[in-house]
Amino acid sequence: MTLQSPRVVAKVLLNPRFPLEHAFYRQFDRIVLLVRDPRDLLISKALYRVFGSKQLLADPTKLDRYLALLRAKEADPRSVSLTRINGAFQDMVGPTPHSDEGLARMLDGFVAFHRAFPGCMVFGYEAMVESRFNALAQYLSLSADAMKPVVPASLHRVVRSRRAGNWRHWFCPEDVAHYRPLVSDYMNRYGYADDWTLDADPHIHPGECSEYVLRLVRERRGAAPAVPLRVGQ
């Protein structure tokens, strides 16, 4: 893919299944690698993945089951582990990129890209949601005001909590035991402290969990009607 203009900005989602040749990236003067605490990333993926899940969108029984787990999680965050939620999703849809192996491939893909482009700027998602753009603006030779994000109406579905650290409310002790060895190398590489302390009084708001998933389902089915939505209407 050759750029047709000298002034181009491209957002690329690193996907191990559909990688772009490194030659594509070398056409750019500056590259920014956006990294995120993998524990928060796990939660985000556990909710947003429903938007692209044909199995759950087409099967109200499976969707009911998934929403029931999320609602149980909201009612008592320590009663349902993220490990259990992810396992249930895999049971319903089969092998997915959201497995432990998929997580490892995704994180390895970030590291491999960084090794291929060691001069890129690493920018944390946490800085982005806190509007700490000065370093990024300087790297891109832009004013800090130019960095203020604007989410178009067509993409409002991607907005959920706009916070970092929610994993402390979501994770259970068994999640810590399960995911800690899987993500520790990545966390160490990108400066995330090896602090796995859970919130003593966890809370999960339905608007950032089951109701958010239902919003995604309604939007997806509105674009491509399938089985009528009969849950949580």
Backbone torsions as a table, in degrees:
resi	resn	phi	psi	omega
1	MET	NA	114.3	-178.0
2	THR	-104.3	132.7	179.9
3	LEU	-69.0	141.7	-177.6
4	GLN	-103.6	3.2	-178.1
5	SER	-141.9	149.3	177.7
6	PRO	-76.9	-11.7	-178.4
7	ARG	-122.7	95.2	-176.6
8	VAL	-135.6	136.8	171.0
9	VAL	-118.5	129.9	-178.8
10	ALA	-128.8	133.9	171.6
11	LYS	-102.6	124.6	-177.8
12	VAL	-123.6	126.1	172.9
13	LEU	-88.1	119.9	-179.3
14	LEU	-71.5	113.3	-178.2
15	ASN	-123.4	113.9	-178.1
16	PRO	-57.4	-25.5	-179.0
17	ARG	-80.0	-24.7	-177.6
18	PHE	-133.2	65.9	-176.9
19	PRO	-74.9	147.2	172.6
20	LEU	-93.2	148.2	177.0
21	GLU	-63.9	144.7	-179.6
22	HIS	-60.1	-25.6	179.6
23	ALA	-60.2	-30.6	178.4
24	PHE	-61.9	-47.1	-176.9
25	TYR	-69.2	-29.4	-178.0
26	ARG	-69.1	-8.0	175.7
27	GLN	-77.3	-10.9	-175.9
28	PHE	-100.5	143.6	178.6
29	ASP	-73.7	-32.9	-175.5
30	ARG	-137.3	140.8	-179.5
31	ILE	-129.2	133.3	176.8
32	VAL	-115.6	126.5	176.8
33	LEU	-103.9	113.3	-179.5
34	LEU	-88.2	120.0	179.5
35	VAL	-114.0	158.9	-177.4
36	ARG	-145.9	150.2	174.5
37	ASP	-56.0	119.3	-175.4
38	PRO	-62.6	-21.2	178.6
39	ARG	-70.7	-41.8	174.1
40	ASP	-69.0	-34.9	179.0
41	LEU	-62.1	-38.3	178.2
42	LEU	-60.5	-41.0	180.0
43	ILE	-67.6	-45.6	179.3
44	SER	-57.0	-44.8	-179.1
45	LYS	-68.7	-34.5	-179.9
46	ALA	-62.8	-27.0	-179.1
47	LEU	-96.2	-46.7	-174.3
48	TYR	-72.1	-24.4	-175.4
49	ARG	-61.2	-20.7	178.9
50	VAL	-62.0	-30.0	-178.5
51	PHE	-59.2	-30.6	-179.1
52	GLY	-110.2	11.1	-176.7
53	SER	-93.4	100.8	-179.8
54	LYS	-62.0	-34.6	-177.1
55	GLN	-64.1	-45.5	-179.7
56	LEU	-74.8	-36.6	-179.6
57	LEU	-65.5	-31.0	-175.9
58	ALA	-96.2	-6.0	-174.8
59	ASP	-129.4	98.7	-178.8
60	PRO	-57.9	-30.7	-179.7
61	THR	-65.5	-43.7	178.2
62	LYS	-67.0	-41.0	178.5
63	LEU	-63.0	-41.7	175.8
64	ASP	-55.6	-46.7	-177.4
65	ARG	-62.8	-41.4	-179.2
66	TYR	-68.5	-43.4	179.2
67	LEU	-65.2	-34.5	178.5
68	ALA	-62.7	-40.1	176.8
69	LEU	-63.6	-43.3	-179.5
70	LEU	-65.3	-39.1	179.8
71	ARG	-69.9	-34.9	174.5
72	ALA	-65.1	-36.5	177.3
73	LYS	-64.2	-41.2	178.1
74	GLU	-63.9	-42.4	-176.7
75	ALA	-67.4	-37.1	-179.1
76	ASP	-150.1	90.4	-172.3
77	PRO	-54.9	-27.0	-178.1
78	ARG	-89.8	-1.7	-176.6
79	SER	-85.6	-20.1	-177.8
80	VAL	-132.3	118.3	-178.1
81	SER	-81.7	156.3	174.0
82	LEU	-64.9	-33.8	176.0
83	THR	-58.1	-42.6	178.7
84	ARG	-66.7	-42.1	179.5
85	ILE	-61.9	-44.6	179.3
86	ASN	-66.1	-37.3	177.9
87	GLY	-65.3	-40.5	178.5
88	ALA	-64.5	-39.4	178.8
89	PHE	-61.9	-44.8	179.1
90	GLN	-64.4	-37.7	178.3
91	ASP	-61.1	-34.6	-175.5
92	MET	-84.2	-31.2	-173.5
93	VAL	-114.7	-8.1	-178.6
94	GLY	88.0	-169.8	-178.7
95	PRO	-56.9	131.8	-178.9
96	THR	-138.8	165.5	174.3
97	PRO	-68.0	-4.6	-177.2
98	HIS	-92.5	8.6	176.0
99	SER	-75.0	173.2	175.6
100	ASP	-59.3	-39.0	178.8
101	GLU	-65.8	-38.9	177.8
102	GLY	-65.3	-39.3	176.3
103	LEU	-61.0	-45.5	179.9
104	ALA	-61.8	-42.4	178.9
105	ARG	-63.9	-39.4	-179.5
106	MET	-64.5	-48.3	-179.4
107	LEU	-66.2	-39.5	176.8
108	ASP	-62.9	-33.0	179.0
109	GLY	-65.4	-38.9	176.0
110	PHE	-61.5	-47.9	-177.8
111	VAL	-64.0	-42.4	179.7
112	ALA	-62.8	-40.4	178.4
113	PHE	-63.9	-43.2	-180.0
114	HIS	-62.2	-39.2	177.8
115	ARG	-65.6	-35.6	179.4
116	ALA	-72.4	-28.3	-179.5
117	PHE	-129.7	69.3	-174.8
118	PRO	-64.2	-17.7	-179.9
119	GLY	-87.1	0.3	-179.5
120	CYS	-70.6	160.7	175.8
121	MET	-89.7	129.1	175.2
122	VAL	-93.0	120.4	-177.6
123	PHE	-122.6	129.4	-175.8
124	GLY	-83.9	137.2	174.8
125	TYR	-55.2	-36.6	-178.4
126	GLU	-61.7	-38.1	176.2
127	ALA	-67.9	-36.0	-179.1
128	MET	-64.2	-47.7	-177.2
129	VAL	-70.6	-18.7	176.2
130	GLU	-95.6	6.7	177.8
131	SER	58.1	37.7	175.0
132	ARG	-96.0	83.1	-170.8
133	PHE	-105.4	1.1	-172.3
134	ASN	-57.6	-47.6	-178.1
135	ALA	-65.0	-39.9	178.9
136	LEU	-66.7	-42.7	179.1
137	ALA	-61.0	-41.6	179.0
138	GLN	-63.7	-42.5	-179.7
139	TYR	-62.4	-37.1	-177.2
140	LEU	-92.4	1.1	-178.4
141	SER	58.1	44.8	177.9
142	LEU	-123.1	163.0	174.6
143	SER	-78.1	153.7	179.5
144	ALA	-61.8	-33.7	179.6
145	ASP	-63.6	-29.8	-179.0
146	ALA	-71.6	-11.5	-176.0
147	MET	-91.7	-4.8	-178.0
148	LYS	-63.9	124.1	-175.0
149	PRO	-75.2	142.6	173.2
150	VAL	-127.5	120.3	-179.3
151	VAL	-97.5	115.7	179.6
152	PRO	-65.3	155.1	-176.8
153	ALA	-56.4	-34.3	-177.6
154	SER	-67.8	-14.5	-178.2
155	LEU	-118.9	17.6	-179.5
156	HIS	-62.0	-19.6	-180.0
157	ARG	-62.9	-23.3	-177.7
158	VAL	-77.4	-13.7	-178.2
159	VAL	-86.6	121.1	179.5
160	ARG	-123.0	-76.7	-176.8
161	SER	-110.8	-26.7	-175.2
162	ARG	53.4	39.7	176.6
163	ARG	-138.7	161.7	173.6
164	ALA	-116.0	157.5	177.0
165	GLY	90.8	7.1	179.9
166	ASN	-62.9	-21.4	-178.6
167	TRP	-57.2	-27.7	-179.4
168	ARG	-65.2	-25.4	175.9
169	HIS	-87.3	-30.7	-175.3
170	TRP	-84.2	-40.9	-172.3
171	PHE	-71.1	145.8	170.5
172	CYS	-107.8	165.5	178.2
173	PRO	-52.9	-36.6	-180.0
174	GLU	-69.8	-27.1	175.1
175	ASP	-68.9	-40.4	177.0
176	VAL	-59.4	-47.9	-179.6
177	ALA	-62.7	-35.6	-175.8
178	HIS	-77.9	-47.9	-171.1
179	TYR	-90.6	-20.7	-176.7
180	ARG	-55.7	-49.9	179.8
181	PRO	-68.2	-21.7	-178.0
182	LEU	-77.7	-28.8	-173.3
183	VAL	-117.2	-1.0	-173.0
184	SER	-62.8	-40.5	-179.7
185	ASP	-64.0	-43.4	179.1
186	TYR	-63.7	-44.8	-179.9
187	MET	-60.6	-43.9	180.0
188	ASN	-63.7	-41.4	-178.3
189	ARG	-62.8	-37.2	-174.8
190	TYR	-107.6	20.5	167.7
191	GLY	79.4	21.2	176.0
192	TYR	-89.7	122.0	-174.4
193	ALA	-62.4	145.0	178.7
194	ASP	-80.4	57.4	-179.6
195	ASP	-114.8	112.1	-176.2
196	TRP	-113.1	28.6	179.4
197	THR	-67.2	127.6	-179.9
198	LEU	-90.3	153.1	178.6
199	ASP	-65.4	133.6	-177.0
200	ALA	-71.2	-22.8	-179.2
201	ASP	-133.2	74.2	-172.6
202	PRO	-69.3	144.0	176.6
203	HIS	-137.2	138.3	175.2
204	ILE	-130.3	115.0	-177.0
205	HIS	-78.8	132.5	179.0
206	PRO	-54.9	-32.7	179.7
207	GLY	-65.0	-19.0	177.9
208	GLU	-108.5	12.8	-177.6
209	CYS	-139.5	-103.4	-173.6
210	SER	-63.7	-39.8	-179.5
211	GLU	-69.4	-32.9	175.6
212	TYR	-64.4	-43.4	178.7
213	VAL	-62.7	-42.1	178.2
214	LEU	-63.0	-35.7	176.9
215	ARG	-63.3	-41.2	177.2
216	LEU	-63.4	-42.1	-179.1
217	VAL	-63.6	-44.5	-180.0
218	ARG	-62.6	-42.3	179.6
219	GLU	-65.4	-42.1	-178.8
220	ARG	-65.4	-42.8	-178.9
221	ARG	-74.4	-24.8	175.9
222	GLY	-69.2	-32.7	179.1
223	ALA	-78.5	-32.6	-177.9
224	ALA	-144.2	82.8	-175.7
225	PRO	-54.5	136.5	178.1
226	ALA	-135.6	-120.7	178.5
227	VAL	-75.0	133.4	-179.7
228	PRO	-56.5	139.6	178.9
229	LEU	-75.4	124.0	-178.6
230	ARG	-122.7	10.5	-177.7
231	VAL	-111.8	131.4	170.9
232	GLY	61.3	30.6	-177.3
233	GLN	-77.2	NA	NA
